[in-house]
Amino acid sequence: MTDLYDRAQALEQRQRDEALARHAAGRSVGTSLHHCEDCGDDIPEARRRAAPGCTRCIACQALAER
């Protein structure tokens, strides 16, 4: 028998899964830039391969995510 908390937790999980799916579906992956859009430094080829569609170098991306 499920109680109120189990149902609330299941609803929260379903909403989270749906939001993540919508986010992933709307994210288009294009070609990576060769130069960072923020600082203009070169983006290493290894980063461009590891993160397709990246537009920032690692340092600028870390700052943007804070």
Distance bins in CASP14 RR format, pairs under 12 A and 6 or more apart:
PFRMAT RR
TARGET T0000
AUTHOR 0000-0000-0000
RMODE 2
METHOD distances of the structure
MODEL  1
1 7 0 0 0 0 0 1 0 0 0 0 0
2 8 0 0 0 0 0 1 0 0 0 0 0
2 9 0 0 0 0 1 0 0 0 0 0 0
2 10 1 0 0 1 0 0 0 0 0 0 0
2 11 0 0 0 0 0 1 0 0 0 0 0
3 9 0 0 0 0 0 1 0 0 0 0 0
3 10 0 0 0 0 0 1 0 0 0 0 0
4 10 0 0 0 0 0 1 0 0 0 0 0
4 11 0 0 0 0 0 1 0 0 0 0 0
5 11 0 0 0 0 0 1 0 0 0 0 0
5 12 0 0 0 0 0 1 0 0 0 0 0
6 12 0 0 0 0 0 1 0 0 0 0 0
6 13 0 0 0 0 0 1 0 0 0 0 0
7 13 0 0 0 0 0 1 0 0 0 0 0
7 14 0 0 0 0 0 1 0 0 0 0 0
8 14 0 0 0 0 0 1 0 0 0 0 0
8 15 0 0 0 0 0 1 0 0 0 0 0
9 15 0 0 0 0 0 1 0 0 0 0 0
9 16 0 0 0 0 0 1 0 0 0 0 0
10 16 0 0 0 0 0 1 0 0 0 0 0
10 17 0 0 0 0 0 1 0 0 0 0 0
11 17 0 0 0 0 0 1 0 0 0 0 0
11 18 0 0 0 0 0 1 0 0 0 0 0
12 18 0 0 0 0 0 1 0 0 0 0 0
12 19 0 0 0 0 0 1 0 0 0 0 0
13 19 0 0 0 0 0 1 0 0 0 0 0
13 20 0 0 0 0 0 1 0 0 0 0 0
14 20 0 0 0 0 0 1 0 0 0 0 0
14 21 0 0 0 0 0 1 0 0 0 0 0
15 21 0 0 0 0 0 1 0 0 0 0 0
15 22 0 0 0 0 0 1 0 0 0 0 0
16 22 0 0 0 0 0 1 0 0 0 0 0
16 23 0 0 0 0 0 1 0 0 0 0 0
17 23 0 0 0 0 0 1 0 0 0 0 0
17 24 0 0 0 0 0 1 0 0 0 0 0
18 24 0 0 0 0 0 1 0 0 0 0 0
18 25 0 0 0 0 0 1 0 0 0 0 0
19 25 0 0 0 0 0 1 0 0 0 0 0
19 26 0 0 0 0 0 1 0 0 0 0 0
20 26 0 0 0 0 0 1 0 0 0 0 0
20 27 0 0 0 0 0 1 0 0 0 0 0
21 27 0 0 0 0 0 1 0 0 0 0 0
27 52 0 0 0 0 0 1 0 0 0 0 0
27 53 0 0 0 0 1 0 0 0 0 0 0
28 52 0 0 0 0 0 1 0 0 0 0 0
28 53 0 0 0 0 1 0 0 0 0 0 0
29 48 0 0 0 0 0 1 0 0 0 0 0
29 51 0 0 0 0 1 0 0 0 0 0 0
29 52 1 0 1 0 0 0 0 0 0 0 0
29 53 1 0 1 0 0 0 0 0 0 0 0
29 54 0 0 0 0 1 0 0 0 0 0 0
29 55 0 0 0 0 0 1 0 0 0 0 0
30 48 0 0 0 0 0 1 0 0 0 0 0
30 51 0 0 0 0 0 1 0 0 0 0 0
30 52 1 0 0 1 0 0 0 0 0 0 0
30 53 1 0 1 0 0 0 0 0 0 0 0
30 54 0 0 0 0 1 0 0 0 0 0 0
30 55 0 0 0 0 1 0 0 0 0 0 0
31 43 0 0 0 0 0 1 0 0 0 0 0
31 48 0 0 0 0 1 0 0 0 0 0 0
31 49 0 0 0 0 0 1 0 0 0 0 0
31 51 0 0 0 0 0 1 0 0 0 0 0
31 52 1 0 0 1 0 0 0 0 0 0 0
31 53 1 0 0 1 0 0 0 0 0 0 0
31 54 0 0 0 0 1 0 0 0 0 0 0
31 55 0 0 0 0 0 1 0 0 0 0 0
32 42 0 0 0 0 0 1 0 0 0 0 0
32 43 1 0 0 1 0 0 0 0 0 0 0
32 44 0 0 0 0 0 1 0 0 0 0 0
32 45 0 0 0 0 1 0 0 0 0 0 0
32 46 0 0 0 0 0 1 0 0 0 0 0
32 47 1 0 0 1 0 0 0 0 0 0 0
32 48 1 1 0 0 0 0 0 0 0 0 0
32 49 0 0 0 0 1 0 0 0 0 0 0
32 50 0 0 0 0 1 0 0 0 0 0 0
32 51 1 0 0 1 0 0 0 0 0 0 0
32 52 1 0 0 1 0 0 0 0 0 0 0
32 53 1 0 1 0 0 0 0 0 0 0 0
32 54 1 0 1 0 0 0 0 0 0 0 0
32 55 1 0 0 1 0 0 0 0 0 0 0
32 56 0 0 0 0 1 0 0 0 0 0 0
32 57 0 0 0 0 0 1 0 0 0 0 0
32 61 0 0 0 0 0 1 0 0 0 0 0
33 39 0 0 0 0 0 1 0 0 0 0 0
33 40 0 0 0 0 1 0 0 0 0 0 0
33 41 0 0 0 0 0 1 0 0 0 0 0
33 42 0 0 0 0 1 0 0 0 0 0 0
33 43 1 0 0 1 0 0 0 0 0 0 0
33 44 0 0 0 0 0 1 0 0 0 0 0
33 45 0 0 0 0 0 1 0 0 0 0 0
33 47 0 0 0 0 0 1 0 0 0 0 0
33 48 0 0 0 0 1 0 0 0 0 0 0
33 51 0 0 0 0 0 1 0 0 0 0 0
33 52 0 0 0 0 0 1 0 0 0 0 0
33 53 1 0 0 1 0 0 0 0 0 0 0
33 54 1 0 0 1 0 0 0 0 0 0 0
33 55 1 0 1 0 0 0 0 0 0 0 0
33 56 0 0 0 0 1 0 0 0 0 0 0
33 57 0 0 0 0 1 0 0 0 0 0 0
33 60 0 0 0 0 0 1 0 0 0 0 0
33 61 0 0 0 0 0 1 0 0 0 0 0
34 40 0 0 0 0 1 0 0 0 0 0 0
34 41 0 0 0 0 0 1 0 0 0 0 0
34 42 1 0 0 1 0 0 0 0 0 0 0
34 43 1 0 0 1 0 0 0 0 0 0 0
34 44 0 0 0 0 1 0 0 0 0 0 0
34 45 0 0 0 0 1 0 0 0 0 0 0
34 47 0 0 0 0 0 1 0 0 0 0 0
34 48 1 0 0 1 0 0 0 0 0 0 0
34 53 0 0 0 0 0 1 0 0 0 0 0
34 54 0 0 0 0 0 1 0 0 0 0 0
34 55 0 0 0 0 0 1 0 0 0 0 0
34 57 0 0 0 0 0 1 0 0 0 0 0
35 41 1 0 0 1 0 0 0 0 0 0 0
35 42 1 0 0 1 0 0 0 0 0 0 0
35 43 1 0 0 1 0 0 0 0 0 0 0
35 44 0 0 0 0 0 1 0 0 0 0 0
35 47 0 0 0 0 0 1 0 0 0 0 0
35 48 0 0 0 0 0 1 0 0 0 0 0
35 54 0 0 0 0 0 1 0 0 0 0 0
35 55 0 0 0 0 1 0 0 0 0 0 0
35 56 0 0 0 0 1 0 0 0 0 0 0
35 57 0 0 0 0 1 0 0 0 0 0 0
35 60 0 0 0 0 0 1 0 0 0 0 0
36 42 1 0 0 1 0 0 0 0 0 0 0
36 43 1 0 1 0 0 0 0 0 0 0 0
36 44 0 0 0 0 0 1 0 0 0 0 0
36 47 0 0 0 0 1 0 0 0 0 0 0
36 48 0 0 0 0 0 1 0 0 0 0 0
36 54 0 0 0 0 1 0 0 0 0 0 0
36 55 1 0 0 1 0 0 0 0 0 0 0
36 56 1 0 1 0 0 0 0 0 0 0 0
36 57 1 0 1 0 0 0 0 0 0 0 0
36 58 0 0 0 0 1 0 0 0 0 0 0
36 59 0 0 0 0 1 0 0 0 0 0 0
36 60 1 0 1 0 0 0 0 0 0 0 0
36 61 0 0 0 0 1 0 0 0 0 0 0
36 62 0 0 0 0 0 1 0 0 0 0 0
36 63 0 0 0 0 0 1 0 0 0 0 0
36 64 0 0 0 0 0 1 0 0 0 0 0
37 43 0 0 0 0 1 0 0 0 0 0 0
37 53 0 0 0 0 0 1 0 0 0 0 0
37 54 0 0 0 0 1 0 0 0 0 0 0
37 55 1 0 1 0 0 0 0 0 0 0 0
37 56 1 0 0 1 0 0 0 0 0 0 0
37 57 0 0 0 0 1 0 0 0 0 0 0
37 60 1 0 0 1 0 0 0 0 0 0 0
37 61 0 0 0 0 0 1 0 0 0 0 0
37 64 0 0 0 0 1 0 0 0 0 0 0
38 54 0 0 0 0 0 1 0 0 0 0 0
38 55 0 0 0 0 1 0 0 0 0 0 0
38 56 1 0 1 0 0 0 0 0 0 0 0
38 57 1 0 0 1 0 0 0 0 0 0 0
38 58 0 0 0 0 0 1 0 0 0 0 0
38 59 0 0 0 0 1 0 0 0 0 0 0
38 60 1 0 1 0 0 0 0 0 0 0 0
38 61 0 0 0 0 1 0 0 0 0 0 0
38 62 0 0 0 0 0 1 0 0 0 0 0
38 63 1 0 0 1 0 0 0 0 0 0 0
38 64 1 0 0 1 0 0 0 0 0 0 0
39 55 0 0 0 0 0 1 0 0 0 0 0
39 56 0 0 0 0 1 0 0 0 0 0 0
39 57 1 0 0 1 0 0 0 0 0 0 0
39 58 0 0 0 0 0 1 0 0 0 0 0
39 59 1 0 0 1 0 0 0 0 0 0 0
39 60 1 0 1 0 0 0 0 0 0 0 0
39 61 0 0 0 0 0 1 0 0 0 0 0
39 63 0 0 0 0 1 0 0 0 0 0 0
39 64 0 0 0 0 0 1 0 0 0 0 0
40 55 0 0 0 0 0 1 0 0 0 0 0
40 56 0 0 0 0 1 0 0 0 0 0 0
40 57 1 0 0 1 0 0 0 0 0 0 0
40 59 0 0 0 0 0 1 0 0 0 0 0
40 60 0 0 0 0 1 0 0 0 0 0 0
41 47 0 0 0 0 0 1 0 0 0 0 0
41 56 0 0 0 0 1 0 0 0 0 0 0
41 57 1 0 1 0 0 0 0 0 0 0 0
41 58 0 0 0 0 1 0 0 0 0 0 0
41 59 0 0 0 0 1 0 0 0 0 0 0
41 60 0 0 0 0 1 0 0 0 0 0 0
41 61 0 0 0 0 0 1 0 0 0 0 0
42 48 0 0 0 0 0 1 0 0 0 0 0
42 56 0 0 0 0 0 1 0 0 0 0 0
42 57 1 0 0 1 0 0 0 0 0 0 0
42 58 0 0 0 0 0 1 0 0 0 0 0
43 49 0 0 0 0 0 1 0 0 0 0 0
43 50 0 0 0 0 0 1 0 0 0 0 0
43 51 0 0 0 0 1 0 0 0 0 0 0
43 52 0 0 0 0 0 1 0 0 0 0 0
43 53 0 0 0 0 1 0 0 0 0 0 0
43 54 1 0 0 1 0 0 0 0 0 0 0
43 55 0 0 0 0 1 0 0 0 0 0 0
43 56 1 0 0 1 0 0 0 0 0 0 0
43 57 1 0 1 0 0 0 0 0 0 0 0
43 58 0 0 0 0 1 0 0 0 0 0 0
43 59 0 0 0 0 0 1 0 0 0 0 0
43 60 0 0 0 0 1 0 0 0 0 0 0
43 61 0 0 0 0 1 0 0 0 0 0 0
44 50 0 0 0 0 1 0 0 0 0 0 0
44 51 0 0 0 0 0 1 0 0 0 0 0
44 54 0 0 0 0 0 1 0 0 0 0 0
44 57 1 0 0 1 0 0 0 0 0 0 0
44 58 0 0 0 0 1 0 0 0 0 0 0
44 59 0 0 0 0 0 1 0 0 0 0 0
45 51 0 0 0 0 0 1 0 0 0 0 0
45 54 0 0 0 0 0 1 0 0 0 0 0
46 54 0 0 0 0 0 1 0 0 0 0 0
46 57 0 0 0 0 0 1 0 0 0 0 0
46 58 0 0 0 0 0 1 0 0 0 0 0
47 53 0 0 0 0 0 1 0 0 0 0 0
47 54 1 0 0 1 0 0 0 0 0 0 0
47 55 0 0 0 0 0 1 0 0 0 0 0
47 56 0 0 0 0 1 0 0 0 0 0 0
47 57 1 0 0 1 0 0 0 0 0 0 0
47 58 1 0 0 1 0 0 0 0 0 0 0
47 59 0 0 0 0 0 1 0 0 0 0 0
47 60 0 0 0 0 0 1 0 0 0 0 0
47 61 0 0 0 0 1 0 0 0 0 0 0
48 54 1 0 0 1 0 0 0 0 0 0 0
48 55 0 0 0 0 0 1 0 0 0 0 0
48 56 0 0 0 0 0 1 0 0 0 0 0
48 57 0 0 0 0 0 1 0 0 0 0 0
48 58 0 0 0 0 0 1 0 0 0 0 0
50 58 0 0 0 0 1 0 0 0 0 0 0
50 61 0 0 0 0 0 1 0 0 0 0 0
51 57 0 0 0 0 0 1 0 0 0 0 0
51 58 0 0 0 0 1 0 0 0 0 0 0
51 61 0 0 0 0 1 0 0 0 0 0 0
53 61 0 0 0 0 0 1 0 0 0 0 0
54 60 0 0 0 0 0 1 0 0 0 0 0
54 61 1 0 0 1 0 0 0 0 0 0 0
54 64 0 0 0 0 0 1 0 0 0 0 0
55 61 0 0 0 0 1 0 0 0 0 0 0
55 64 0 0 0 0 1 0 0 0 0 0 0
56 62 0 0 0 0 1 0 0 0 0 0 0
56 63 0 0 0 0 1 0 0 0 0 0 0
56 64 1 0 0 1 0 0 0 0 0 0 0
56 65 0 0 0 0 1 0 0 0 0 0 0
57 63 0 0 0 0 1 0 0 0 0 0 0
57 64 0 0 0 0 0 1 0 0 0 0 0
58 64 0 0 0 0 0 1 0 0 0 0 0
58 65 0 0 0 0 0 1 0 0 0 0 0
59 65 0 0 0 0 0 1 0 0 0 0 0
59 66 0 0 0 0 0 1 0 0 0 0 0
60 66 0 0 0 0 0 1 0 0 0 0 0
END
